Amino acid sequence: MSPALLLGLTQALTLAAGVAFLCHAGLILLPHLRHGRSATGDADALEWHFLIPCRDREPALGDTIGYLRTTFPTAHVWVIADSADDVTRLRGPRHGGDRHLHLVRGAHTGGGAALNTAYRELKSWMGAHADTDRTVVVALDADSRPAADALDVCAAHHLFGDPSVGAVRVDVRVVDRRTPPAGDSTLRDRFGSALARVQDLESRGPVAAHLRSLDRTGTPGLPGQFTRMTALDSTADGSGPWRGTAPEDFGLGARLAAEGWQTAFTADTHVEQEALHDLRHLLARRTRSNREALRHIGHLRRIRNSGLSPLATAKAVHHLTRPWTRPLACLVHPIPYLLLLGHALGDPAGTWTWLTGGAWAAFAVYGASGLLPFAVWGPIHRHRREPGTSFRRSLAHGLAYAVYARAVDLTSWPAAIRLVRSRSGSPGIRRPNLAAVALEH
């Protein structure tokens, strides 16, 4: 390939990346930076039910239940476990224990199916004449903990105080709950802490901004952790409202939109989720979640016929197709550099002359446009969340996130391959340690 053609390809890709970043800044960054806190509501006006499937990383289940029962004493906690004998340590009302703690068997069937099992049990427990408009179901992982003000925030007038809102999604904070190692930390400990920090930056930065943009345009996105029971009832079939193997089912959000429900997002409160400190387990989990996201492409027809505004439809289409474009981006982005390397090996002197003659600028702009949309989140995270962090350190966090994001994007390939082969492997999962649960009353 001639240097002129290579330069033209690089300039075209640079221009496209620059335009994409400007659109990204206008639709995502600026609204995220201008967001202010809204007034809270009264949680006592609603009835709250926490649903917790016992799946991967559950040694902290006992601490989570203790936290929920202490922080939200009037809320009910439904633990979906398997048929292991040690679940009897969970003493609910059937065993003369906590009347707000309930045990449901069925976690071995997977996340979505486990929630459906708990949903059916909850419906039976509530009875046919329950006020489902006032009932809110909260789907949590076993290592997740809502902030103490989460219920009051979600009860606000613009959230569940609005009868048209069927679901609310809140900010997610990734926390490192490990005990710090004694003495000097090892390289593995430092890498695990850095990985936890980058996961938090991702969750509270680009993910939160993306969800806020969906909220502003009225676009159905991922389902909220908090869902009104009436909204769930309107989308349920014979098994329940959830589909597939994961609670993060875009189809639920799409079905809620089709039934006329709004899904709102707020960053005024949060749910804490424990970080993954092992890269292998993190990539395995992202591969599974990407496989679920790839399945969401089947909802394009529902979105097209849902009556959304043109902007909301465009956002929804982008949200659904993005998991499929990631593998292509992993291939396209390195092409100019690979072509440059090939040309340099064939004609080192000519390539050097060509680069020093001005072509280097196009490659520099192209590289910066590939890093900047990710690296910028480091300083933004410092501005909004960690003002005590130095700018240089925040920039390093942003660059680390850029590398992390590219590595995570690579999991789209094995996810697509597993989806095509209809495989359902689940690496990195371990059985729940329910023996650690000790709630005696």
C-alpha positions in Angstrom: 0.0 0.0 0.0 1.3 3.4 -1.0 2.0 6.0 1.8 -0.5 8.4 0.2 -3.3 5.8 0.4 -2.3 4.9 3.9 -2.4 8.5 4.9 -5.8 9.0 3.3 -7.2 6.0 5.2 -5.7 7.3 8.5 -7.1 10.8 7.9 -10.6 9.4 7.1 -10.6 7.3 10.3 -9.3 10.2 12.3 -12.1 12.5 11.0 -14.7 9.8 11.8 -13.3 9.3 15.3 -13.2 13.1 15.9 -16.8 13.5 14.9 -17.9 10.6 17.0 -16.1 12.1 20.0 -17.8 15.4 19.6 -21.2 13.7 19.4 -20.2 11.7 22.4 -19.3 14.9 24.3 -22.5 16.6 23.4 -24.8 13.8 24.2 -23.0 12.1 27.1 -20.4 14.3 28.8 -22.0 17.7 29.0 -25.3 16.5 30.5 -23.4 14.3 33.0 -21.3 17.3 34.2 -24.3 19.6 34.5 -26.5 17.2 36.5 -27.6 18.4 40.0 -29.2 16.6 42.9 -33.0 16.4 43.2 -35.3 16.3 46.2 -36.0 13.0 47.9 -39.3 11.3 48.8 -40.8 9.2 51.7 -39.8 5.6 51.5 -42.6 4.7 54.0 -45.2 5.5 51.4 -44.1 2.3 49.5 -43.5 -1.3 50.3 -40.0 -2.7 49.4 -38.9 -6.2 48.6 -35.3 -7.1 48.0 -34.7 -10.2 45.8 -31.2 -11.7 46.0 -30.2 -14.7 43.8 -27.4 -16.7 45.4 -24.9 -16.8 42.6 -21.2 -16.1 42.0 -19.1 -14.4 44.8 -21.6 -15.1 47.6 -19.4 -15.5 50.7 -20.6 -12.0 51.7 -24.3 -13.0 51.6 -24.6 -13.0 55.4 -23.1 -9.6 55.7 -25.4 -8.3 52.9 -28.6 -9.7 54.6 -27.5 -8.2 57.9 -26.9 -4.9 56.3 -30.3 -4.9 54.6 -32.2 -5.9 57.7 -30.4 -3.3 59.8 -30.6 -0.4 57.3 -34.1 -1.1 56.0 -35.9 -2.7 58.9 -39.4 -2.5 57.3 -38.3 -4.0 53.9 -38.6 -7.7 53.1 -35.6 -9.7 52.0 -36.1 -12.7 49.7 -33.0 -15.0 49.3 -33.2 -17.3 46.3 -30.9 -20.3 47.1 -30.4 -23.8 45.8 -31.5 -27.0 47.5 -28.3 -27.4 49.6 -28.9 -28.5 53.2 -27.0 -25.5 54.6 -29.7 -23.0 53.5 -31.6 -24.0 56.7 -29.2 -21.6 58.5 -31.4 -18.8 56.9 -34.1 -18.6 59.5 -37.1 -17.0 58.0 -40.7 -16.9 59.4 -41.3 -20.6 58.5 -38.5 -21.5 61.0 -39.6 -19.1 63.7 -37.1 -16.4 62.7 -37.2 -13.0 61.1 -40.7 -12.3 59.6 -39.1 -10.0 57.0 -36.6 -12.7 55.8 -37.8 -15.3 53.3 -36.0 -18.2 51.7 -36.9 -19.3 48.1 -35.3 -22.4 46.5 -34.3 -22.1 42.8 -30.9 -20.3 42.4 -29.4 -23.1 40.4 -31.7 -22.2 37.5 -29.8 -19.0 36.7 -30.2 -15.2 37.5 -33.3 -14.4 35.5 -35.1 -17.7 36.3 -34.2 -17.4 40.0 -35.8 -13.9 40.1 -38.9 -15.3 38.4 -39.1 -18.0 41.1 -39.0 -15.4 43.8 -41.5 -13.2 41.9 -44.0 -16.1 41.9 -43.4 -16.7 45.6 -43.8 -13.0 46.4 -47.0 -12.8 44.4 -48.4 -15.8 46.3 -47.3 -14.3 49.6 -48.9 -10.9 48.9 -52.2 -12.3 47.8 -54.6 -11.3 45.0 -55.7 -8.0 46.7 -52.3 -6.5 47.4 -51.6 -2.9 46.3 -49.0 -3.6 43.6 -48.7 0.1 42.7 -47.1 0.7 46.1 -44.9 -2.4 45.9 -41.3 -2.1 44.6 -39.1 -5.1 43.9 -35.3 -4.5 44.2 -33.1 -7.1 42.4 -29.7 -7.3 43.9 -26.6 -9.4 43.7 -25.5 -11.0 46.9 -22.5 -8.6 47.3 -24.6 -5.5 46.6 -25.7 -3.0 49.2 -28.0 0.0 48.5 -27.0 3.3 50.1 -28.9 4.1 53.3 -30.9 6.9 51.4 -31.7 4.7 48.4 -35.3 4.1 49.2 -36.1 7.7 50.0 -34.4 8.8 46.8 -36.3 6.3 44.7 -39.6 7.4 46.3 -39.1 11.0 45.0 -41.9 12.7 43.1 -40.0 12.3 39.7 -39.2 8.6 40.3 -41.7 6.2 42.0 -43.7 9.2 43.1 -44.7 9.5 39.4 -47.2 6.7 38.6 -45.9 6.5 35.1 -42.5 5.4 36.2 -42.2 1.6 36.2 -38.5 1.1 37.0 -35.6 3.1 38.4 -31.9 2.4 37.9 -29.5 4.0 40.3 -25.7 4.6 40.2 -23.4 1.7 41.0 -20.3 2.2 43.0 -17.6 -0.5 42.8 -15.9 -0.9 46.2 -12.9 -2.8 47.4 -14.0 -4.6 50.6 -10.8 -6.7 50.9 -8.8 -6.5 54.1 -5.6 -4.6 53.3 -2.6 -6.8 53.4 -0.2 -6.5 56.3 3.1 -4.8 55.5 4.2 -4.1 52.0 1.6 -5.0 49.4 2.5 -7.4 46.6 2.3 -6.5 42.9 -0.8 -8.7 42.7 -2.4 -6.7 45.5 -1.6 -3.4 43.8 -2.9 -4.7 40.5 -6.2 -5.8 42.2 -6.7 -2.4 43.8 -6.0 -0.7 40.5 -8.5 -2.9 38.8 -11.1 -2.1 41.4 -10.5 1.6 41.0 -10.9 1.4 37.2 -14.1 -0.6 37.6 -15.5 2.1 39.8 -14.4 4.8 37.4 -16.2 3.0 34.6 -19.4 2.4 36.5 -19.7 6.0 37.9 -18.4 7.7 34.8 -19.2 6.5 31.3 -21.8 3.9 32.3 -23.7 6.5 34.5 -23.4 9.1 31.7 -24.7 6.7 29.1 -27.7 5.8 31.3 -28.4 9.4 32.0 -28.5 10.1 28.2 -31.0 7.2 27.8 -33.1 8.7 30.6 -33.0 12.2 29.1 -34.2 11.0 25.7 -36.8 8.6 27.0 -34.9 5.6 25.6 -35.5 2.2 27.2 -32.2 0.8 28.4 -31.1 -1.8 31.0 -33.9 -2.5 33.5 -33.7 -0.8 36.8 -32.6 -2.4 40.0 -35.9 -1.1 41.4 -39.1 -2.1 39.6 -42.8 -1.4 40.5 -44.7 -4.6 40.9 -47.5 -3.5 38.7 -45.0 -2.9 35.9 -43.6 -6.4 36.4 -47.1 -7.9 36.3 -47.7 -6.1 33.0 -44.7 -7.8 31.3 -44.9 -11.3 33.0 -45.8 -14.4 31.1 -46.4 -17.9 32.6 -42.9 -18.0 34.2 -42.4 -14.4 35.2 -41.2 -11.0 33.9 -37.5 -11.9 33.4 -36.1 -13.7 30.4 -32.8 -15.4 29.8 -30.1 -16.2 32.3 -29.3 -12.7 33.7 -31.3 -10.0 35.5 -29.7 -7.4 33.2 -32.3 -8.1 30.5 -32.7 -5.3 28.0 -35.9 -7.1 26.9 -37.5 -6.2 30.2 -36.8 -2.5 29.7 -38.2 -2.8 26.1 -41.3 -4.6 27.3 -41.9 -2.0 30.0 -41.6 0.7 27.4 -44.0 -1.2 25.1 -46.5 -1.3 28.0 -46.2 2.5 28.5 -43.9 2.5 31.5 -41.0 4.8 31.9 -37.6 3.7 33.2 -35.8 6.5 35.1 -32.2 6.8 36.1 -30.8 8.7 39.1 -27.2 9.2 40.4 -28.5 10.8 43.6 -28.1 7.5 45.4 -26.2 4.3 44.6 -25.8 0.6 45.1 -22.4 -0.6 46.2 -21.0 -3.7 44.4 -17.9 -5.5 45.3 -15.1 -5.3 42.8 -13.5 -8.2 41.0 -9.7 -8.2 41.7 -8.7 -11.0 39.4 -8.5 -10.2 35.7 -9.3 -13.7 34.6 -12.6 -13.7 36.5 -13.4 -10.2 35.4 -13.0 -11.1 31.7 -15.0 -14.2 32.2 -17.9 -12.3 33.7 -17.7 -9.7 31.0 -17.8 -12.4 28.4 -21.0 -13.8 29.9 -22.6 -10.3 30.1 -21.5 -9.5 26.5 -23.1 -12.8 25.4 -26.4 -11.6 26.9 -26.0 -8.2 25.4 -25.5 -9.7 21.9 -28.9 -11.5 22.3 -30.6 -8.1 22.7 -30.3 -7.4 19.0 -33.5 -9.3 18.6 -35.4 -6.5 20.2 -34.8 -4.1 17.3 -38.3 -4.8 15.8 -40.0 -4.1 19.2 -38.1 -0.8 19.4 -39.1 0.2 15.9 -42.8 -0.4 16.6 -42.7 1.1 20.1 -43.7 4.6 19.1 -40.5 6.2 20.5 -39.3 9.6 19.3 -36.7 9.6 16.5 -33.9 10.5 18.9 -34.9 7.9 21.4 -35.2 5.3 18.6 -31.7 6.2 17.4 -30.3 5.9 20.9 -32.0 2.5 21.4 -30.7 1.2 18.1 -27.2 2.3 19.1 -27.5 0.7 22.5 -28.6 -2.6 20.9 -26.0 -2.7 18.1 -23.1 -1.5 20.1 -22.2 -5.0 21.4 -22.0 -6.1 17.8 -19.8 -3.2 16.7 -17.2 -3.7 19.4 -15.6 -6.8 17.7 -15.4 -4.8 14.5 -13.8 -1.9 16.3 -11.2 -4.1 17.7 -10.2 -5.1 14.2 -10.5 -1.7 12.5 -8.7 0.5 15.0 -5.2 -1.2 14.6 -5.3 -1.3 10.8 -3.4 2.0 10.1 -0.7 1.0 12.5 -0.4 -2.4 11.1 -0.2 -1.0 7.6 2.4 1.5 8.8 4.5 -1.3 10.3 4.3 -3.4 7.2 5.4 -0.4 5.1 8.2 0.4 7.5 9.6 -3.1 7.3 9.6 -3.0 3.5 11.0 0.6 3.1 12.4 1.9 6.4 14.0 5.0 4.9 11.1 6.0 2.8 8.6 5.5 5.7 10.8 7.7 8.0 10.9 10.5 5.4 7.2 10.2 4.9 6.4 10.4 8.6 8.8 13.3 9.3 7.3 15.1 6.4 4.0 15.6 8.3 2.3 12.2 8.2 3.1 11.7 11.9 0.4 14.3 12.8 -2.4 12.2 11.3 -1.3 9.2 13.3 -1.0 11.2 16.5 -4.5 12.6 16.1 -5.9 9.2 15.2 -4.2 7.7 18.3 -5.4 10.5 20.6 -9.0 10.2 19.2 -8.9 6.5 20.2 -7.7 7.2 23.7 -9.3 10.6 24.6 -12.9 9.4 24.9 -11.7 6.9 27.6 -8.9 8.8 29.2 -11.0 11.9 29.8 -13.0 10.1 32.4 -10.1 10.1 34.8 -10.1 13.9 35.3 -13.9 13.9 35.2 -14.0 11.3 37.9 -11.6 13.5 39.9 -13.8 16.6 39.4 -17.0 14.9 40.5 -16.0 12.2 42.9 -12.4 12.5 44.1 -11.4 16.2 44.3 -8.4 15.3 46.6 -6.8 13.3 43.8 -4.1 15.2 41.8 -4.7 15.9 38.1 -1.7 13.9 37.1 -2.9 10.9 39.0 -6.4 11.3 37.6 -5.0 11.4 34.1 -3.1 8.2 34.8 -6.4 6.6 36.0 -8.0 7.7 32.8 -5.2 6.2 30.7 -5.5 3.0 32.7 -9.2 2.9 32.0 -8.5 3.3 28.2 -6.3 0.2 28.3 -8.9 -1.6 30.5 -11.7 -0.7 28.1 -9.8 -2.1 25.1 -9.1 -5.3 26.9 -12.8 -5.7 27.9 -13.8 -5.0 24.3 -11.8 -8.1 23.3 -14.3 -10.3 25.3 -16.9 -9.5 22.6 -15.2 -12.1 20.4 -15.4 -15.1 22.6 -18.9 -13.9 23.6 -20.0 -13.9 19.9 -18.4 -17.3 19.3 -20.1 -18.8 22.3 -23.4 -17.3 21.2 -23.1 -18.8 17.7 -22.1 -22.1 19.1 -25.0 -21.9 21.7 -22.6 -22.7 24.4 -23.4 -21.8 28.0 -20.1 -22.2 29.9 -19.8 -20.2 33.1 -16.1 -19.9 34.1 -15.2 -18.3 37.3 -18.4 -19.2 39.2 -18.4 -20.9 42.5 -21.1 -22.2 44.8 -22.5 -19.8 47.4 -21.1 -20.2 50.9 -24.3 -20.1 52.8 -22.6 -21.6 55.8 -21.3 -18.1 56.5 -24.9 -16.8 57.0 -25.8 -16.5 60.7 -29.0 -14.6 61.3 -30.4 -16.0 64.5 -33.4 -14.4 66.2 
